[in-house]
Amino acid sequence: MHLLLSNDDGYLAKGMQVLMNHLKSLGHKITVVAPNGERSGKSHAMSFYDPIRVKKISEEIYAVDGTPADCVALALGQILKEDRPDFVISGINHGMNVGIDVNYSGTVGAATEAAMIGYKAIAVSADSDNRGGSQAEIDEAFLKAAQLVGQVIEQSHTLDWPRLEILNINVPIKARKASIAECGGESLYVPNFDEMIPKDNKNMKIYLIGGVSRFEPQDMSQDVSLVSSGIITFSFVQAKQSSTKSNKKLEGFIGNLKI
């Protein structure tokens, strides 16, 4: 198969290299269209009306000065318009994409862009934090993530793949089993702000925004709880945002509004 790879960590990231090398070893044709540097937290942002520079690194790698979603849109709409891929894979992300934090994820955003255009797409992430594990165990998680993607692609013809949905895969360290999971469970994203005041302009402040996610596991059907317990999760995530269940709560409410 011809596979399009992208990510939000940049085309030189370890996760991209592991994924690309493994899929090539399985005989797949690979094209990488990925950011030229770190673009984590860009979600599904698109650079509308801004010039986007694309550098051809090799016959199979393109580095894009844009967001992850830009990369996929350019790949499918321009770079590969004469050689369409069969599948789109975003990752391997350095760190988990679970719970409500998928809303921040450039990895998920890139896969979602592919799904919106009409392609089957996978977002795959591996635990890159040393949570009691060695570097060898982290490396094993990345390789396992790549191997799982290869198996999913090989067996995808047996799966009724929902339209406008992506498959979100998360691989924690020391994982030995997998589970279907609801992409849910609340997390508290706690931001921190580093403030700098330029010496030559006392009226200006510069901020660097960082932070950590403090997951609050809910139940063992949700990906947050499962990955915290060392279980690989598989979840279909919808590109469409409407909530049918919650919309029903509006039925009586909007009747009381003056239109």
C-alpha positions as CSV (number, residue, x, y, z in Angstrom):
1,M,0.0,0.0,0.0
2,H,0.9,3.6,-0.4
3,L,0.9,5.2,3.1
4,L,1.0,8.9,3.9
5,L,2.7,9.7,7.3
6,S,2.5,12.9,9.2
7,N,2.8,14.0,12.8
8,D,3.0,17.1,15.1
9,D,6.6,16.4,16.4
10,G,8.3,17.1,13.1
11,Y,9.6,14.9,10.3
12,L,12.9,14.2,12.2
13,A,11.2,13.0,15.4
14,K,12.0,9.6,16.7
15,G,8.4,8.4,16.5
16,M,8.2,9.2,12.8
17,Q,11.5,7.4,12.2
18,V,10.4,4.3,14.0
19,L,7.0,4.2,12.2
20,M,8.5,4.9,8.8
21,N,11.2,2.3,9.1
22,H,8.8,-0.4,10.3
23,L,6.2,0.2,7.6
24,K,8.9,0.2,4.9
25,S,10.1,-3.1,6.2
26,L,6.6,-4.5,5.6
27,G,6.9,-3.5,1.9
28,H,4.7,-0.4,2.0
29,K,5.4,2.7,-0.1
30,I,5.9,5.6,2.3
31,T,5.5,9.3,1.8
32,V,6.1,11.6,4.7
33,V,4.6,15.1,4.7
34,A,5.2,16.5,8.2
35,P,6.1,19.8,9.9
36,N,9.7,21.0,9.7
37,G,9.8,21.3,13.5
38,E,7.8,20.9,16.7
39,R,4.0,21.7,16.3
40,S,2.5,20.0,19.3
41,G,-0.7,21.4,20.7
42,K,-1.8,22.8,17.3
43,S,-5.0,20.7,17.2
44,H,-6.7,21.1,13.9
45,A,-5.4,24.6,13.1
46,M,-5.1,25.5,9.4
47,S,-2.9,28.3,8.0
48,F,-5.6,29.9,5.8
49,Y,-4.2,32.6,3.5
50,D,-0.7,32.4,5.0
51,P,2.1,31.3,2.7
52,I,3.3,27.7,3.5
53,R,6.8,26.7,2.5
54,V,7.3,23.1,1.6
55,K,10.9,21.7,1.3
56,K,11.5,18.4,-0.5
57,I,14.0,16.5,1.6
58,S,14.1,13.4,-0.5
59,E,11.8,11.5,-2.9
60,E,9.7,10.4,0.0
61,I,10.0,13.2,2.6
62,Y,8.5,16.7,2.5
63,A,9.1,19.2,5.4
64,V,6.3,21.8,5.8
65,D,6.5,25.1,7.5
66,G,2.9,24.7,8.8
67,T,0.6,22.9,11.1
68,P,0.0,19.1,11.1
69,A,-3.4,19.6,9.4
70,D,-1.7,21.8,6.8
71,C,0.6,19.0,6.1
72,V,-2.2,16.5,5.4
73,A,-4.3,19.0,3.4
74,L,-1.3,19.8,1.2
75,A,-0.3,16.2,0.8
76,L,-3.8,15.0,-0.3
77,G,-4.7,18.1,-2.2
78,Q,-1.5,18.9,-4.0
79,I,1.7,16.9,-3.4
80,L,0.1,13.5,-3.9
81,K,-2.8,14.4,-6.2
82,E,-1.3,12.2,-8.9
83,D,-0.4,9.3,-6.5
84,R,-3.1,9.0,-3.9
85,P,-2.3,7.2,-0.7
86,D,-4.4,4.2,0.5
87,F,-4.1,5.2,4.2
88,V,-3.1,8.1,6.4
89,I,-1.2,7.6,9.6
90,S,-0.4,10.4,12.1
91,G,2.3,9.7,14.6
92,I,3.9,8.1,16.4
93,N,3.3,10.9,18.9
94,H,5.7,11.4,21.8
95,G,3.2,11.1,24.6
96,M,-0.4,10.0,25.0
97,N,-3.5,11.5,23.3
98,V,-6.3,10.4,25.6
99,G,-9.4,11.9,27.3
100,I,-10.4,15.5,26.5
101,D,-6.8,16.4,25.8
102,V,-7.2,15.0,22.2
103,N,-8.7,18.5,21.6
104,Y,-5.2,19.9,21.9
105,S,-3.5,17.2,19.7
106,G,-1.9,18.1,16.4
107,T,-1.5,14.3,15.9
108,V,-5.3,13.8,16.1
109,G,-5.9,17.0,14.1
110,A,-3.8,15.7,11.2
111,A,-5.7,12.4,11.2
112,T,-9.0,14.2,11.4
113,E,-8.2,16.3,8.4
114,A,-7.6,13.1,6.4
115,A,-10.9,11.7,7.6
116,M,-12.7,14.9,6.6
117,I,-11.2,14.6,3.1
118,G,-12.4,11.0,2.9
119,Y,-9.5,8.8,3.9
120,K,-9.1,6.1,6.5
121,A,-6.8,7.6,9.1
122,I,-5.0,6.5,12.3
123,A,-3.6,8.6,15.1
124,V,-1.0,6.7,17.1
125,S,0.8,7.7,20.3
126,A,3.3,6.1,22.6
127,D,4.3,6.9,26.1
128,S,7.6,8.9,26.0
129,D,7.6,9.9,29.7
130,N,9.8,7.8,31.9
131,R,7.0,6.8,34.3
132,G,9.0,4.2,36.2
133,G,10.3,2.7,33.0
134,S,13.7,2.5,31.4
135,Q,14.6,4.0,28.0
136,A,14.5,0.4,26.6
137,E,10.9,0.1,27.7
138,I,10.0,3.4,26.1
139,D,11.7,2.3,22.9
140,E,9.7,-0.9,23.1
141,A,6.5,1.1,23.4
142,F,7.3,3.0,20.2
143,L,8.2,-0.2,18.3
144,K,5.0,-1.9,19.5
145,A,3.0,1.1,18.3
146,A,4.5,0.8,14.9
147,Q,3.9,-2.9,14.8
148,L,0.2,-2.4,15.8
149,V,-0.2,0.2,13.0
150,G,1.2,-2.4,10.5
151,Q,-1.3,-5.0,11.7
152,V,-4.3,-2.6,11.6
153,I,-3.5,-1.7,8.0
154,E,-3.0,-5.3,7.0
155,Q,-6.4,-6.3,8.5
156,S,-8.3,-3.1,7.8
157,H,-10.3,-4.8,5.0
158,T,-12.1,-6.8,7.8
159,L,-13.1,-3.7,9.7
160,D,-16.2,-1.7,8.9
161,W,-14.4,1.6,9.2
162,P,-16.9,4.4,10.1
163,R,-16.9,7.4,7.8
164,L,-15.6,10.7,9.3
165,E,-13.9,8.9,12.2
166,I,-10.3,8.2,13.0
167,L,-8.8,5.3,14.9
168,N,-6.9,6.6,18.0
169,I,-4.3,4.2,19.3
170,N,-2.3,4.8,22.6
171,V,0.5,2.5,23.7
172,P,1.8,2.9,27.3
173,I,5.1,1.5,28.5
174,K,5.1,-2.1,29.7
175,A,1.8,-2.9,28.0
176,R,0.9,-6.5,27.5
177,K,-2.7,-6.3,26.5
178,A,-5.2,-4.1,24.7
179,S,-8.7,-2.9,25.0
180,I,-11.4,-1.0,23.2
181,A,-11.9,2.3,25.0
182,E,-14.1,5.3,25.1
183,C,-12.1,8.4,24.4
184,G,-13.1,10.0,27.6
185,G,-12.3,10.7,31.2
186,E,-11.7,14.2,32.4
187,S,-8.3,15.6,32.8
188,L,-7.2,18.8,34.4
189,Y,-4.8,20.7,32.2
190,V,-2.9,22.9,34.5
191,P,-1.1,25.7,32.6
192,N,1.9,27.6,33.8
193,F,3.2,30.8,32.4
194,D,6.8,32.0,32.1
195,E,6.9,35.8,31.9
196,M,9.7,37.8,30.4
197,I,10.0,41.6,30.0
198,P,12.3,42.8,27.2
199,K,14.9,45.2,28.4
200,D,14.3,47.5,25.5
201,N,10.5,47.7,25.9
202,K,9.1,47.9,29.4
203,N,5.5,48.1,28.1
204,M,5.7,44.6,26.5
205,K,5.6,41.2,28.1
206,I,6.4,37.9,26.6
207,Y,4.9,34.6,27.8
208,L,5.7,31.0,27.3
209,I,2.8,28.7,28.0
210,G,3.4,25.3,29.4
211,G,1.7,22.9,31.7
212,V,0.9,19.4,32.6
213,S,-2.2,17.2,32.4
214,R,-3.4,15.7,35.7
215,F,-5.6,12.9,34.7
216,E,-8.5,11.9,36.9
217,P,-9.4,8.3,36.0
218,Q,-13.1,7.7,35.9
219,D,-14.0,4.1,34.9
220,M,-12.2,1.3,33.2
221,S,-14.1,1.8,29.9
222,Q,-12.2,5.1,29.3
223,D,-8.8,5.5,27.7
224,V,-7.4,7.7,30.5
225,S,-7.9,5.0,33.1
226,L,-6.8,2.1,30.8
227,V,-3.5,3.6,29.7
228,S,-2.8,4.6,33.3
229,S,-3.1,0.9,34.1
230,G,-0.7,-0.1,31.3
231,I,-3.3,-1.2,28.7
232,I,-3.2,-0.3,25.0
233,T,-6.3,1.5,23.9
234,F,-8.2,1.5,20.6
235,S,-10.9,4.2,20.1
236,F,-12.8,5.5,17.1
237,V,-13.0,9.3,17.5
238,Q,-15.5,11.3,15.5
239,A,-14.5,14.2,13.2
240,K,-18.0,15.6,13.5
241,Q,-18.5,17.5,16.7
242,S,-22.3,17.4,17.2
243,S,-23.5,15.4,20.2
244,T,-26.8,13.7,19.4
245,K,-27.4,12.7,23.0
246,S,-26.8,16.2,24.4
247,N,-28.8,17.9,21.6
248,K,-31.9,16.3,22.9
249,K,-31.6,18.4,26.0
250,L,-32.1,21.5,23.8
251,E,-35.6,20.5,22.6
252,G,-37.5,22.2,25.4
253,F,-34.9,24.9,26.0
254,I,-35.0,26.5,22.5
255,G,-38.8,26.5,22.6
256,N,-38.6,29.1,25.4
257,L,-36.5,31.5,23.3
258,K,-37.9,34.4,21.3
259,I,-36.8,33.9,17.7
